[in-house]
Amino acid sequence: MRALVLATAVLVAAPAAATAYDDPSRAQAPRTWHVGPDRELRVPSAAAAVARDGDTVLIDAGTYSGDVATWTQDDLTLRGHGGRAHLRADGDDAQGKAIWVIAGDRTTVDRIELSGAQVPDRNGAGIRQEGTGLTVIRSWFHDNENGILTGADPGSDILVERSRFFRNGFGDGYSHNLYVGAVRSLTVRGSWFGGADTGHEIKSRAARTTIVGNRISDGDSTASYSIDLPNGGRSLVAGNVIVQGARSQNPTLVSYGAEGLTNTSRTLWVVNNTFVNQRTTGVLVALPDGARAHLRNNLLVGPGDLVAGTASARANRRVGLGGFVAPGRDDYRLRPSSPAVDRGARVPTRWRARWEYVAPAGLVRRATLGRTDLGAHELRRARLS
């Protein structure tokens, strides 16, 4: 009887000593943290110290000066609340690398503005991505030495959508608006890139790169390549308006394999883009020997050669400015009188231009009825209504 009483006491006492955090299901339940000047957590870095895997951090719209952070959690969502939350470096940095160093996996960044990152090695980024997987939506990166800079990670997928990158770059040609290392994939769509300082607007070493439905426009900056894919890879450049400025440091708009075709795939499709060259000379697409490149349905405005290298090219046409709605404002939608209307060639389904850029940072599905038009925009005629 005595042994039975003791056993019963142990079973009763154990639950009484438990806390909420001893319950694994409760301890790991995602939480939402609110950050703002009038909140308990006043700055984002305070949330970085307490957040756990899977949590959401809502940052009130406004400017957070000199607040930098390292995020180590996985499956984290960082979102501006009530508008964009502006993280302005003002001379500070995390780990000598960036405003935000993201070390966790599968992070989502939404409606965040990051500006002014400068570090001693001249490679300061708005975001330094060190984890696996990053999604960036509706965010701005400007006046940094790099907008986003990622390391090499063969399992990482990077998505940038409806975002703006402008005036990034130190000015030495080694820092860029967007610089993605040797990751599994990069997808950029519905975004605006402009004004890179000497560096490239977009540079990607990804095994697969998809750049669709964007506007990439140098303005009066000294940007170099509009798109640089230095190691090749399975790449689609489709439905973009790409404007090389008169002060560009390099005559090439799209460069493929310039540092060696080290990625497994050597396939590039350049489809339904509107290329505008404001220099006196230029090359729209530059290729090395061994590249398998296909150029279809592109519009060429201004001087320059279509391609340097060997490519399969069909239905690419040079036109003047008269067939566009407002080229002086980078509005290259077609007028009904444009010679680009109904002139497109067929493209294999997987390589078609499915998206169109919508200013200032958005995209819509490209119309698919009837014969395709040339260039980045499909004229929406009565036959499509």
C-alpha positions in Angstrom: 0.0 0.0 0.0 2.9 2.4 0.8 4.4 2.0 -2.6 1.1 2.7 -4.3 0.7 6.0 -2.4 4.2 7.2 -3.4 3.6 6.4 -7.0 0.4 8.3 -7.0 2.0 11.3 -5.4 4.7 11.5 -8.1 2.0 11.4 -10.9 0.0 14.2 -9.3 3.0 16.4 -8.5 4.6 16.4 -12.0 1.8 18.3 -13.8 1.7 21.0 -11.1 5.3 21.9 -11.7 4.9 22.2 -15.5 4.9 25.6 -17.3 3.5 26.7 -20.6 6.9 26.6 -22.2 7.3 22.9 -21.3 4.6 22.2 -23.8 6.4 21.8 -27.1 3.3 22.6 -29.2 2.8 25.9 -27.3 6.5 26.8 -27.2 6.8 26.6 -31.0 3.5 28.2 -32.0 4.3 31.2 -34.3 3.9 34.6 -32.8 3.4 38.1 -34.1 5.6 40.9 -32.8 4.7 44.5 -33.2 7.5 47.1 -33.6 7.2 50.9 -33.5 8.1 54.0 -31.6 5.1 53.6 -29.4 5.3 49.9 -28.9 7.1 47.8 -26.3 9.6 46.8 -29.0 10.6 50.2 -30.4 13.0 49.1 -33.1 13.4 46.1 -35.4 16.6 44.9 -33.7 14.7 44.5 -30.5 12.4 42.0 -32.3 15.5 40.2 -33.7 16.5 39.4 -30.2 13.3 37.8 -29.1 11.7 36.3 -32.3 11.6 32.6 -32.8 11.3 30.4 -35.9 8.1 30.9 -37.8 7.3 34.3 -36.2 6.0 37.4 -38.0 7.4 40.8 -37.2 5.2 43.8 -38.1 7.1 47.0 -38.2 5.1 50.3 -38.1 5.7 52.6 -41.1 8.2 55.3 -40.4 12.0 55.7 -40.3 14.3 53.8 -38.1 17.6 55.6 -38.1 20.8 53.6 -37.3 19.0 50.5 -36.3 20.7 47.4 -37.8 20.1 43.7 -37.1 21.1 40.1 -37.6 18.1 37.7 -38.1 18.9 34.1 -37.3 15.4 32.6 -37.2 14.0 30.3 -39.9 10.6 30.9 -41.7 10.5 34.5 -40.5 8.2 37.2 -42.0 9.4 40.8 -41.7 6.7 43.2 -42.9 6.1 46.9 -42.9 2.8 47.7 -41.2 0.6 50.6 -42.4 3.2 51.4 -45.2 6.9 50.9 -45.7 9.2 50.7 -42.7 12.4 52.6 -43.6 15.6 51.2 -42.1 18.2 53.9 -42.7 21.8 53.0 -41.9 23.1 56.4 -40.9 26.6 55.0 -40.4 25.7 51.8 -38.6 25.9 48.2 -39.8 25.5 44.6 -38.7 28.7 42.5 -38.6 30.4 45.0 -40.9 28.1 43.7 -43.7 24.7 45.2 -44.0 21.7 46.9 -42.5 20.1 43.5 -42.2 22.1 40.3 -42.1 19.6 37.4 -42.7 21.1 34.1 -41.6 17.9 32.2 -41.2 16.3 30.1 -43.9 13.1 30.9 -45.9 12.7 34.5 -44.9 10.1 36.8 -46.4 10.7 40.6 -46.5 7.6 42.7 -47.4 7.2 46.5 -47.6 10.6 47.3 -46.2 12.9 50.2 -47.3 16.7 49.9 -46.7 19.1 52.7 -47.5 22.5 54.1 -46.9 24.5 50.9 -46.1 28.3 51.6 -46.2 31.0 49.4 -44.7 34.8 49.5 -44.7 35.2 46.9 -47.4 32.8 48.9 -49.7 30.4 46.1 -50.0 27.7 47.1 -47.6 24.2 45.9 -48.5 20.6 46.7 -47.6 20.3 42.9 -47.1 23.1 40.5 -46.8 21.5 37.1 -47.4 23.4 34.2 -45.8 20.5 31.8 -45.2 18.8 29.5 -47.7 15.8 31.0 -49.5 14.7 34.6 -49.6 11.4 36.3 -50.8 11.4 40.1 -51.2 8.1 41.8 -52.0 7.1 45.5 -52.4 10.4 46.7 -50.9 12.9 49.5 -51.8 16.7 49.4 -51.8 18.5 52.6 -52.5 21.8 54.5 -51.9 23.5 51.4 -50.6 26.8 49.9 -51.8 24.7 46.8 -52.8 21.0 46.6 -52.7 20.9 42.9 -51.9 24.0 40.7 -51.8 23.8 37.0 -51.4 26.4 34.3 -50.9 26.7 31.0 -52.7 24.2 28.4 -51.8 23.2 25.7 -54.3 19.9 25.0 -52.4 18.8 28.6 -52.2 15.9 30.2 -54.2 15.7 34.0 -54.4 12.5 35.8 -55.4 12.2 39.5 -55.9 8.8 40.9 -56.9 7.2 44.4 -57.2 10.3 46.1 -55.7 12.6 49.0 -56.5 16.3 49.2 -56.6 18.0 52.5 -57.4 21.3 54.4 -56.9 23.0 51.4 -55.3 26.8 50.8 -55.9 30.0 52.1 -54.4 31.2 53.3 -57.8 34.1 50.8 -58.2 32.2 48.4 -60.5 32.2 45.6 -57.9 28.9 46.5 -56.2 25.5 46.5 -57.8 21.8 47.2 -57.5 21.2 43.4 -57.1 24.0 40.9 -56.8 23.1 37.2 -56.4 25.8 34.6 -55.9 25.8 30.9 -57.0 22.3 30.0 -55.8 19.9 27.5 -57.2 17.5 30.1 -58.7 16.8 33.8 -59.0 13.4 35.1 -60.1 12.9 38.8 -60.6 9.5 40.2 -61.8 7.4 43.3 -61.7 10.3 45.4 -60.4 12.1 48.6 -61.3 15.9 48.9 -61.4 17.7 52.2 -62.1 20.7 54.4 -61.6 23.3 51.8 -60.5 26.6 53.6 -59.7 29.1 52.1 -62.2 28.0 48.5 -61.3 25.4 46.4 -62.9 21.6 46.8 -62.5 21.2 43.0 -62.0 24.1 40.5 -61.6 23.2 36.8 -61.1 25.4 33.7 -60.8 22.4 31.5 -60.2 22.1 28.1 -61.9 18.6 29.3 -63.1 17.8 33.0 -63.7 14.3 34.3 -64.6 14.0 38.0 -65.2 10.5 38.8 -66.5 8.2 41.8 -66.7 10.6 44.5 -65.3 11.8 47.9 -66.2 15.6 48.3 -66.1 16.6 51.9 -66.9 19.9 53.6 -66.3 18.7 57.1 -66.4 21.7 59.5 -66.4 23.8 57.1 -64.2 27.1 55.4 -65.0 25.7 51.9 -64.8 27.5 49.0 -66.5 25.5 45.9 -67.8 21.8 46.1 -67.5 21.8 42.3 -66.9 24.9 40.3 -66.2 24.8 36.5 -66.1 28.5 35.9 -65.8 28.4 32.1 -65.4 25.7 31.2 -67.9 22.9 29.0 -66.5 19.4 28.2 -67.7 18.1 31.8 -68.2 15.0 33.5 -69.4 15.0 37.3 -70.0 11.4 38.1 -71.2 9.0 41.0 -71.3 11.3 43.6 -69.9 11.9 47.2 -70.9 15.6 47.7 -70.8 17.0 51.2 -71.3 20.7 51.7 -71.4 21.6 55.3 -70.6 23.9 57.6 -72.6 26.5 57.6 -69.7 26.6 53.8 -69.3 30.1 52.5 -68.6 29.6 49.4 -70.9 28.1 49.1 -74.4 26.4 45.7 -73.6 22.9 45.5 -72.2 22.7 41.8 -71.5 25.9 39.8 -70.9 25.9 36.0 -70.7 28.8 33.9 -69.7 31.4 36.6 -69.6 33.3 34.9 -66.8 33.0 31.4 -68.1 30.1 29.0 -68.7 30.6 27.3 -65.4 26.9 26.6 -64.7 25.6 23.2 -66.0 23.1 24.8 -68.5 24.2 27.1 -71.3 20.8 27.9 -72.5 19.5 31.5 -72.7 16.2 32.7 -74.1 15.7 36.5 -74.7 12.1 37.0 -75.6 9.7 40.0 -76.2 11.9 42.6 -74.6 12.1 46.3 -75.6 15.8 47.2 -75.8 16.6 50.9 -75.9 20.2 52.0 -76.4 20.9 55.7 -75.7 24.6 55.4 -76.4 26.1 55.9 -79.8 27.2 52.3 -80.1 26.2 49.1 -78.3 25.5 45.4 -78.2 22.2 44.2 -77.0 23.2 40.6 -76.1 26.8 39.4 -75.8 27.6 35.7 -75.9 30.7 33.5 -75.6 31.4 30.4 -77.7 29.3 27.5 -76.6 26.2 29.4 -75.5 22.9 28.1 -76.8 21.0 31.4 -77.1 17.6 32.1 -78.7 16.4 35.7 -79.4 12.8 36.1 -80.3 10.3 39.0 -80.8 12.5 41.7 -79.3 12.3 45.4 -80.3 15.5 47.4 -80.8 15.5 51.1 -80.4 18.6 53.1 -81.1 22.0 52.0 -82.5 24.0 48.9 -81.8 24.2 45.2 -82.9 21.6 42.7 -81.9 24.1 40.1 -80.8 27.9 39.6 -80.3 28.4 35.9 -80.7 26.3 33.1 -82.2 22.5 32.9 -81.6 19.3 31.7 -83.1 17.4 34.9 -83.9 13.9 35.4 -85.3 11.4 38.3 -85.5 13.6 40.9 -83.8 13.0 44.3 -85.3 14.6 47.8 -85.0 12.0 50.6 -84.7 11.9 54.3 -84.0 10.3 56.1 -81.0 7.1 57.1 -82.8 5.3 53.9 -82.1 5.5 54.1 -78.3 3.1 55.9 -75.9 5.6 58.2 -74.1 9.2 57.1 -74.5 10.5 60.2 -72.8 9.0 58.9 -69.6 10.2 55.3 -70.2 6.6 54.3 -71.2 7.2 51.9 -74.1 3.7 50.6 -74.5 2.7 50.3 -78.1 0.5 52.6 -80.1 -1.9 51.0 -82.6 0.2 52.4 -85.5 3.4 50.6 -84.3 5.1 48.3 -86.8 5.5 45.8 -83.9 1.8 44.9 -83.8 1.1 41.2 -84.9 4.7 40.6 -86.0 5.8 38.0 -83.4 7.1 34.5 -84.1 6.0 31.4 -82.1 8.0 30.6 -79.0 8.0 27.3 -77.1 5.5 27.5 -74.2 8.1 27.3 -71.4 10.0 30.3 -72.8 7.1 32.7 -73.6 6.8 36.2 -72.1 3.9 35.7 -69.7 4.2 39.0 -67.8 4.2 42.7 -68.6 5.7 45.4 -66.4 3.3 48.0 -64.9 4.8 51.3 -63.5 6.0 52.0 -61.0 6.6 48.4 -59.6 4.0 45.9 -60.7 3.0 43.4 -63.4 0.0 42.0 -65.2 -0.5 38.9 -67.3 0.4 39.4 -70.9 -2.6 38.9 -73.3 -2.3 35.6 -75.2 -5.1 35.8 -77.9 -4.0 36.2 -81.5 -0.5 36.6 -82.9 1.9 38.1 -80.4 3.3 41.6 -80.8 6.9 42.4 -80.6 8.5 43.9 -77.6 7.7 44.1 -73.9 4.0 45.1 -74.2 1.0 43.6 -76.0 -1.3 46.1 -77.5 -4.7 45.4 -76.0 -7.0 45.8 -79.0 -10.7 45.3 -79.3 -10.2 41.7 -80.6 -8.9 40.8 -77.1 -11.8 42.2 -75.1 
